[in-house]
């Protein structure tokens, strides 16, 4: 790949599909119609298998260390 790309981030779209705010078929149709120069990043847990199947890159993150284990509460504007 070379050239200039635009990026669209659909933050927490996977969890939105999990809660049935929209369906994976709608998202897949959108991805099929996107311009070639647009990169789409979809975040969130519970990615549907159909989306994983067509994705170019899938990453799973897991917690190694987090300060909430020491009792730090969620902070407004950060985690809450």
N, C-alpha and C positions, 0 to 999 in steps of 0.2 A: 504494500500500500504506500502510496506517496500522494502528495498534494495537500490541499487544505480541506479540513473536515469541520463540520459543526457538530456539537455534542448536545444531546438532550438527556437529562437525568430524570428518570421516573422513580423518585425516591419512595420506597416502601410500597411500590406497586404490587409486589408479590403478596404482601399481607392484605392489601386491599382486595385482591382476587380471592384470597382465602376467606375473607368475610363477605364475599359475593357482592362487592360494590360494582364490579364489572367482571366479565368472564374472559378466560384465556383466549377464546376464539376471537374476541374483539381486539385484544392486544396483538395477536398474531396477524390479523388482517391489517392493522395499523403498521406493523413492522414490514409487511410485504409491500406496502405502498410508499414507504419512506424513500426520499431521494437517496441516491447512491452515496452522496457526500456527507450524509448524516449518520453519526454514531449514536446509538441508543444504549444507555446504561440503565438497567433495571435492578433495584435493590429490594431487600427484604427477605424474610424467612419464608419457608414453605413454597418455594417456586414450583409451579406445576410441571409435571414430567413433559408435557407437550412443549412448554417453553424451553426447558433444558435441552430437549431434542433439537430444536432449531437454532439455539444460541451458538455463537462463535466462541464464547469464553464463559465458563461458569466457575465461580470461586465460592468456597464455603469458608467462613471465618468461625473460629471458636475462641472462647475466652481462655486466656492463659492466666491472667492476673487482673483483678478489678478491685478498686478501693471500696466497693460496697461490702465486700467480705469483712472489712474492718469497721463497718457500721456507718459509713458515709452515706447520707440520705441523698435522694435525687434532688438536683438543683434546678430551680425554675429557669427555663430558657436553655438548659443544657440537656438533661435527661428527662425532665418532666414537662 
